[in-house]
């Protein structure tokens, strides 16, 4: 419980504008994309590392839980104050401090919006590849905390592949810096990679040094249409087997296509039961050759293809992919969105087995996502207000996870664990591994005050 004396001290540190206890404000920090709600007692808005130090020192002394928060766009409850306490938002901590064109790096504060950074570096002919679907509003700090991915992960990897160094504050106020502005660094344990994906449970990020790449000179986009989920999965495996590595390779199934046609008004061949949206990049002479080869591979397994003639047509194709999530709200009152990953060679089998669960549980199960790296978003459409449907949905989730692990996959590719996946961790991780996780958490945060109640660490 946050005491009045704590609020007074916090206000002295940050000023009147630096904190809020208004119910209207606190409601904004009580939920995320999980639709679950937990009310904090106070919200704080630091603007620099020194203020974060003071906040975490005070919280340590008075044993107040601290919940780091970016844009609150997460799907697993990672930024929810499940134990109450204080949400510390990075929304005012949002400067791009440096873009170093000679060393191909960018130094940013955690509240920088991902798309803003991408636009800034691309204006200089540079490239920051990670592109989560929420990039127009999600923040770099949140991306690092969750190790966010996106469509381009198939070729370029995920957030952790672009983090060179992190400045962070530990509970108690001590500042640490991991990594350096160098390409190689093998001095001691790799704490930078440990912090990436730690979901705010180990330290509060205050500066993040990112690796950049040269901006590819050309891109091309292709849409491939198939008569079944399985056929699309076979085409995906065939493209990868042909040694072509697309920039992005997105899968969309029948249910998602129907929702986009009906609720977004986007025209897609009604005969298509699944599609792959594929993007490549590289030299201007190379891109057309890659698209032609991919089209040949897709057509060999029975698909039909169309290549975007220009950037406008490419954006129209991507519009259909971006319209899926907004369209699904019309399919059922409640969506359970799981982001499983399987080895790419197992994707056709995973899709076929998941499809059988629709009839078994009498619920729509809509699949789409970053199939190029085996990461599929399985959306179980249900109604939380209907006990029977909700119970069936929970059983379906367990079976989806069981199929995933059996095929050598993992429960989460980019959404993290948070609170929603924590009950299922034993399906993938041994008790010995979980004890190691708890030991690491205890070393960083012995009072368990930093984002408590997450990742099954209690």
C-alpha positions in Angstrom: 0.0 0.0 0.0 1.3 3.4 -1.0 1.3 5.8 2.0 0.5 9.5 2.0 4.0 10.2 3.2 5.4 8.5 0.2 3.3 10.6 -2.2 4.5 13.8 -0.5 8.2 12.7 -0.9 7.6 11.7 -4.5 6.0 15.1 -5.2 9.0 16.8 -3.7 11.3 14.9 -6.0 9.3 15.3 -9.2 7.1 18.4 -8.7 3.4 18.7 -9.0 3.4 17.9 -12.7 5.7 14.9 -12.2 3.2 12.6 -10.5 -0.6 11.9 -10.5 -3.0 10.3 -8.0 -6.1 11.4 -9.9 -8.4 8.4 -10.6 -9.0 9.6 -14.2 -5.3 9.5 -14.8 -4.6 6.3 -13.0 -7.3 4.5 -15.1 -5.1 5.2 -18.1 -2.3 3.1 -16.5 -4.5 0.3 -15.2 -4.9 -1.7 -18.4 -3.2 -2.9 -21.6 -4.1 -4.9 -24.7 -5.1 -7.9 -22.5 -8.2 -6.1 -21.4 -7.3 -6.9 -17.8 -7.3 -4.0 -15.2 -5.3 -3.4 -12.1 -5.3 0.1 -10.5 -2.0 1.7 -9.4 -2.0 4.1 -6.4 0.2 6.6 -8.1 1.8 7.3 -11.5 5.2 9.0 -11.9 6.6 10.7 -15.0 10.4 11.0 -14.8 12.3 13.0 -17.5 15.9 11.9 -16.9 18.1 9.2 -15.3 18.6 11.2 -12.1 14.9 11.3 -11.5 14.6 7.6 -12.0 17.4 7.1 -9.5 15.5 9.1 -6.9 12.2 7.3 -7.6 13.8 3.9 -7.3 15.7 4.8 -4.2 12.6 6.1 -2.5 10.5 3.1 -3.5 13.2 0.8 -2.2 13.3 2.5 1.2 9.5 2.5 1.5 9.0 -0.9 -0.2 6.6 0.3 -2.9 6.2 -1.8 -6.0 7.5 -0.1 -9.2 6.0 -1.0 -12.6 7.9 0.4 -15.6 5.5 1.3 -18.5 5.9 2.4 -22.1 2.8 2.7 -24.3 0.9 -0.1 -22.6 0.4 -2.0 -25.9 1.4 -5.4 -24.6 -0.6 -8.5 -24.9 0.5 -10.4 -21.8 0.0 -7.9 -19.0 3.7 -7.0 -18.6 3.0 -3.4 -17.6 0.0 -4.0 -15.3 0.3 -3.1 -11.6 -0.9 -6.5 -10.4 0.4 -5.8 -6.9 -0.7 -2.1 -6.9 2.0 0.4 -6.2 3.5 3.0 -8.6 3.5 3.0 -12.4 6.6 4.8 -13.7 5.8 6.0 -17.2 8.5 6.8 -19.8 6.2 9.0 -21.9 8.2 12.2 -21.0 11.5 10.4 -21.3 11.4 10.4 -25.1 14.5 12.0 -26.8 16.6 10.7 -29.6 20.0 11.7 -28.0 22.3 10.8 -30.9 22.4 9.3 -34.4 26.0 8.3 -35.1 26.3 7.8 -38.9 30.0 6.8 -38.6 29.4 4.0 -36.1 25.9 3.1 -37.3 24.3 3.6 -33.9 21.5 5.5 -32.3 21.3 6.5 -28.6 17.7 6.9 -27.4 15.7 7.3 -24.2 13.1 4.5 -23.5 10.0 6.6 -24.3 11.0 7.2 -28.0 8.2 5.9 -30.2 9.6 3.2 -32.6 8.2 4.7 -35.8 9.7 8.1 -34.9 13.1 6.6 -34.6 12.7 4.7 -37.9 11.7 7.9 -39.7 14.6 9.8 -38.2 17.3 7.3 -39.2 15.8 6.6 -42.7 16.0 10.3 -43.5 19.8 9.8 -43.2 19.8 6.6 -45.3 20.0 4.3 -42.3 17.7 1.5 -41.2 16.4 0.2 -37.8 14.7 -3.1 -38.8 12.5 -4.2 -35.8 8.9 -3.3 -36.8 6.2 -4.5 -34.3 2.7 -4.0 -35.5 2.2 -1.3 -32.9 5.3 0.7 -34.0 3.3 3.9 -34.6 2.8 4.2 -30.8 4.9 1.5 -29.0 8.2 2.6 -27.5 11.7 1.4 -27.7 11.9 0.8 -24.0 8.8 -1.5 -24.2 10.2 -3.2 -27.3 13.5 -4.0 -25.4 11.6 -5.1 -22.3 9.5 -7.6 -24.4 12.1 -8.3 -27.1 9.6 -7.3 -29.7 9.7 -8.7 -33.2 7.6 -7.9 -36.3 7.3 -8.9 -40.0 10.9 -8.2 -40.9 12.2 -10.5 -38.2 12.5 -13.4 -40.7 15.5 -11.7 -42.4 16.7 -9.1 -39.8 16.0 -10.7 -36.4 14.2 -9.1 -33.4 14.9 -6.2 -31.0 17.7 -8.0 -29.1 19.8 -8.2 -32.3 20.0 -4.4 -32.4 20.8 -3.6 -28.7 24.5 -2.8 -28.1 24.3 -1.2 -24.7 21.7 -0.3 -22.0 21.9 2.2 -19.2 19.6 1.1 -16.4 18.7 1.8 -12.8 18.4 -0.9 -10.2 15.9 -0.9 -7.3 17.7 1.3 -4.7 18.9 3.8 -7.3 22.2 2.4 -8.5 23.0 3.0 -12.2 24.6 0.3 -14.3 25.7 0.3 -18.0 25.9 -2.9 -20.0 27.7 -3.2 -23.3 29.6 -0.6 -25.3 29.5 1.2 -28.7 31.5 -1.6 -30.3 30.6 -4.5 -32.7 32.4 -7.1 -30.5 32.3 -7.4 -26.7 32.9 -10.6 -24.8 34.0 -9.1 -21.4 32.1 -11.0 -18.7 28.5 -12.2 -18.8 26.3 -10.7 -21.5 24.0 -8.6 -19.2 22.7 -6.6 -22.1 21.0 -9.7 -23.6 19.8 -10.7 -20.2 18.0 -7.4 -19.7 16.4 -7.6 -23.2 13.2 -9.5 -22.7 13.3 -9.2 -18.9 9.9 -7.5 -19.0 10.8 -4.8 -16.5 11.5 -7.3 -13.7 15.3 -6.6 -13.4 16.0 -2.9 -14.0 14.5 0.3 -15.3 16.0 1.3 -18.7 17.1 4.9 -19.1 19.3 4.9 -22.2 19.4 2.4 -25.0 22.2 2.2 -27.7 20.8 0.7 -30.9 22.6 -0.8 -33.9 21.7 0.5 -37.3 22.1 -0.8 -40.8 22.3 0.9 -44.2 18.8 1.4 -45.7 18.2 -1.1 -48.5 17.9 0.8 -51.9 14.9 -1.2 -53.1 12.0 -3.3 -52.0 9.3 -5.4 -53.7 6.1 -7.0 -52.6 4.2 -10.1 -53.7 0.8 -11.6 -52.7 0.4 -15.4 -53.1 -3.1 -17.0 -52.8 -3.8 -20.6 -51.8 -6.7 -23.0 -51.4 -5.8 -24.0 -47.8 -3.8 -23.2 -44.7 -1.7 -26.2 -45.3 -0.9 -25.3 -48.9 0.3 -21.9 -47.8 2.4 -23.5 -45.1 4.0 -25.8 -47.7 4.7 -22.8 -49.9 6.4 -21.0 -47.0 8.6 -24.0 -46.3 9.4 -24.3 -50.0 10.5 -20.7 -50.2 12.8 -21.0 -47.2 14.2 -24.3 -48.6 14.9 -22.6 -51.9 17.5 -20.5 -50.0 15.6 -17.3 -50.5 15.3 -15.2 -47.4 12.5 -12.6 -47.7 12.4 -9.4 -45.7 8.9 -10.3 -44.5 6.6 -13.3 -45.0 3.2 -12.9 -43.5 0.5 -15.6 -43.4 -3.2 -14.8 -43.3 -5.8 -17.6 -43.1 -9.4 -17.9 -44.3 -11.0 -16.5 -41.1 -8.9 -13.4 -41.2 -9.5 -12.9 -44.9 -13.2 -13.1 -44.4 -13.1 -10.6 -41.6 -11.0 -8.2 -43.7 -13.4 -8.5 -46.7 -16.5 -8.1 -44.5 -15.5 -5.5 -42.0 -12.7 -3.5 -43.7 -14.1 -3.6 -47.2 -10.9 -4.8 -48.7 -11.3 -6.9 -51.9 -9.4 -10.2 -51.9 -10.2 -13.1 -54.2 -13.1 -14.9 -52.4 -11.7 -18.3 -53.5 -8.5 -17.8 -51.5 -8.5 -19.8 -48.3 -5.1 -18.4 -47.2 -2.5 -16.0 -48.5 1.2 -15.2 -48.0 2.3 -11.5 -48.2 6.0 -11.5 -49.1 8.4 -8.6 -49.2 12.0 -8.6 -50.3 14.7 -6.0 -50.4 18.1 -5.4 -51.8 19.6 -3.8 -55.0 17.3 -2.5 -57.6 18.4 -5.2 -60.1 18.1 -8.0 -57.6 14.6 -7.4 -56.2 12.7 -8.3 -59.4 14.7 -11.6 -59.7 13.9 -12.5 -56.1 10.2 -11.8 -56.7 10.1 -13.9 -59.8 11.8 -16.9 -58.1 9.4 -16.7 -55.1 6.4 -16.6 -57.5 7.7 -19.7 -59.2 8.1 -21.6 -55.9 4.6 -20.6 -54.7 3.0 -21.6 -58.0 4.7 -25.0 -57.9 2.7 -25.9 -54.8 -0.6 -24.7 -56.3 -0.7 -21.0 -55.5 -1.4 -18.0 -57.7 0.6 -14.8 -57.4 0.5 -11.1 -58.0 3.4 -8.6 -57.8 2.9 -5.0 -56.7 3.8 -2.7 -59.5 4.8 0.2 -57.3 4.9 1.4 -53.7 1.3 2.4 -53.8 0.2 -1.1 -54.7 2.5 -2.6 -52.1 0.9 -0.4 -49.4 -2.5 -1.5 -50.6 -1.5 -5.1 -50.1 -0.1 -4.4 -46.6 -3.3 -2.5 -45.7 -5.1 -5.9 -45.8 -2.6 -7.3 -43.3 -2.9 -4.3 -41.0 -6.7 -4.4 -41.1 -6.9 -7.9 -39.6 -6.8 -7.0 -35.9 -9.3 -4.1 -36.1 -11.6 -6.4 -38.1 -11.6 -9.2 -35.6 -13.4 -7.2 -33.0 -16.5 -7.8 -35.1 -16.1 -11.6 -35.1 -16.5 -12.2 -31.4 -16.6 -10.1 -28.2 -13.3 -11.5 -26.8 -10.1 -12.4 -28.6 -7.4 -14.5 -27.0 -4.2 -13.7 -29.0 -1.4 -16.2 -28.6 1.9 -15.8 -30.5 3.3 -19.3 -30.7 6.4 -20.2 -32.7 7.3 -23.5 -34.3 10.3 -24.6 -36.4 9.4 -23.4 -40.0 9.5 -27.0 -41.3 6.7 -27.8 -38.8 4.4 -25.0 -39.8 2.2 -26.9 -42.1 1.6 -29.6 -39.5 1.0 -27.0 -36.8 -1.6 -25.1 -38.9 -3.4 -28.4 -39.8 -3.6 -29.5 -36.2 -4.8 -26.1 -35.0 -7.5 -26.1 -37.6 -9.0 -29.2 -36.2 -9.6 -27.4 -32.9 -12.2 -25.2 -34.4 -14.6 -28.1 -34.7 -13.5 -29.6 -31.5 -14.3 -26.5 -29.4 -17.0 -25.0 -31.7 -15.0 -21.7 -31.7 -13.5 -19.7 -34.6 -9.7 -19.9 -34.5 -8.1 -17.3 -36.8 -4.4 -17.5 -37.6 -2.1 -14.9 -39.1 1.3 -13.5 -38.5 5.0 -13.7 -39.1 5.1 -17.2 -40.7 8.5 -16.6 -42.3 10.1 -17.2 -38.9 7.4 -19.7 -37.7 5.7 -17.2 -35.5 1.9 -17.5 -35.8 -0.7 -15.4 -34.0 -3.4 -17.9 -33.0 -6.6 -15.9 -32.2 -9.3 -17.9 -30.3 -12.5 -16.0 -30.8 -14.8 -16.3 -27.8 -17.0 -14.5 -25.3 -15.7 -13.9 -21.8 -19.2 -13.2 -20.6 -20.4 -16.7 -21.7 -19.0 -19.2 -19.1 -19.3 -22.2 -21.5 -17.5 -20.5 -24.4 -14.9 -19.0 -22.1 -14.2 -22.5 -20.6 -13.8 -24.0 -24.1 -11.5 -21.2 -25.1 -9.2 -21.9 -22.1 -9.0 -25.6 -23.0 -8.3 -24.6 -26.6 -5.4 -22.4 -25.5 -3.9 -25.3 -23.5 -4.1 -27.6 -26.6 -2.6 -25.0 -28.9 0.4 -24.7 -26.5 0.6 -28.5 -26.2 0.8 -28.8 -30.0 3.4 -26.1 -30.1 5.7 -27.6 -27.6 5.3 -31.1 -29.1 6.5 -29.8 -32.4 9.6 -28.3 -30.9 8.2 -24.7 -30.6 7.8 -22.1 -27.9 4.8 -20.4 -26.2 5.8 -16.9 -27.1 7.7 -15.3 -29.9 7.3 -11.6 -29.2 4.6 -10.9 -26.6 6.5 -12.1 -23.6 5.2 -14.0 -20.6 3.7 -11.3 -18.3 0.8 -12.7 -16.4 -1.2 -14.4 -19.1 1.3 -17.0 -20.2 2.8 -17.6 -16.7 0.4 -20.5 -15.8 1.6 -22.5 -18.8 5.4 -22.1 -18.3 5.8 -25.6 -16.9 4.8 -27.0 -20.4 8.0 -25.6 -21.8 10.5 -24.9 -18.9 11.8 -27.3 -16.3 11.6 -26.5 -12.6 15.4 -26.2 -12.6 15.3 -23.5 -15.2 12.6 -21.6 -13.3 14.7 -21.7 -10.1 17.6 -20.2 -12.1 15.2 -17.4 -13.3 14.1 -16.7 -9.7 17.8 -16.6 -8.6 18.6 -14.0 -11.2 15.5 -12.0 -10.2 16.6 -12.1 -6.6 20.1 -10.9 -7.4 18.8 -7.8 -9.2 15.8 -7.1 -7.0 16.0 -8.9 -3.6 12.9 -7.2 -2.3 10.8 -8.2 -5.3 9.6 -4.6 -5.9 10.3 -4.2 -9.6 7.3 -5.3 -11.7 6.3 -8.0 -9.2 3.9 -10.8 -10.1 5.2 -11.3 -13.7 6.9 -14.2 -15.6 6.0 -16.8 -13.0 8.8 -15.6 -10.8 6.8 -15.9 -7.5 
